[in-house]
Amino acid sequence: MKPDVTAFFDEATNTVSYVVKDPYSAACAIVDSVLDFDSAAGRTSTESADAIVEFVRSRGLRVAWLLETHVHADHLSAAPYLQRALGGWIGIGEHIRIVQDTFGKVFNAGPEFQRDGSQFDHLFKDGDDFSIGGLTGRVLHTPGHTPACQSYVIGDAAFVGDTLFMPDFGTARCDFPGGSAETLWESIQKILALPDETRIFVGHDYKAPGREQYAWETTVGEQKARNVHIGAGATRQDFVARRVERDATLGMPRLILPSIQVNMRAGRMPPAEDNGTVYLKIPVNAL
């Protein structure tokens, strides 16, 4: 089946969120939503999420799932806000527990922070199936960027998060805690094993040099032929060397510190302190 896919691009974080609709019913899922965050002011807002709310309500859609491909390091998730407005279950991969354990230590989260994934409504295992109306989705565990990354194959469409970008931009970085270029290579092979005509929807776009427009849809066949990191017969050794060299030049994402603290809690803020104010920590020299 061919789901109806509508993209919402957030230029502030270069993130693409998706509404994925069953073509024969009102059922849909939302993939990788964005909560706007002004880091200088420490203030959240919901313009990006409200655009999705308006779209869903105006078309009479019913949200079955709020899907996260991983614990994002570049934007805050709006999943709890969308759940309050639209319903649906918040889902992520079961390996979120590894990420929670790692970053629970980095941020010295207190005993209130459970490292068992219980903040999410559902933890997917590799190979799990799920339904969006008459559509069947399948889960592929695709670690490498982070241990908990997964892709969702829904009908003829694959939502790959940060694992792959557009062919002219390449692949995800692998230098975060728990990341691995060797593991990412193996994960990408799972995606490339899908039929060549499978539509791939990426989680970000940064406009590769020479390209004037943002883009987020490609195919497995195009990735095999043209991806600058893994296409045209690149070997595992070539890829790992290229990825490690590239990662050594990259700075940390602008919103990594607030994003991980919130996203490892399924998009929720840490509990307010005794003065009623929520605080996000800045660990010094920890990353």
Secondary structure as UniProt FT lines:
FT   STRAND          4..10
FT   TURN            11..14
FT   STRAND          15..21
FT   TURN            23..24
FT   STRAND          27..31
FT   STRAND          35..38
FT   TURN            39..42
FT   STRAND          43..45
FT   HELIX           47..58
FT   TURN            59..60
FT   STRAND          62..67
FT   HELIX           79..86
FT   STRAND          89..93
FT   TURN            94..95
FT   HELIX           96..106
FT   TURN            107..108
FT   TURN            111..112
FT   TURN            118..119
FT   STRAND          122..124
FT   TURN            126..127
FT   STRAND          129..132
FT   TURN            133..134
FT   STRAND          135..141
FT   TURN            147..148
FT   STRAND          150..154
FT   TURN            155..156
FT   STRAND          157..159
FT   TURN            161..162
FT   TURN            167..169
FT   TURN            177..178
FT   HELIX           181..192
FT   TURN            196..197
FT   STRAND          199..201
FT   TURN            209..210
FT   STRAND          217..219
FT   HELIX           220..226
FT   TURN            228..230
FT   TURN            232..233
FT   HELIX           236..247
FT   TURN            248..249
FT   TURN            254..255
FT   HELIX           256..263
FT   TURN            264..267
FT   TURN            274..275
FT   TURN            284..285
//
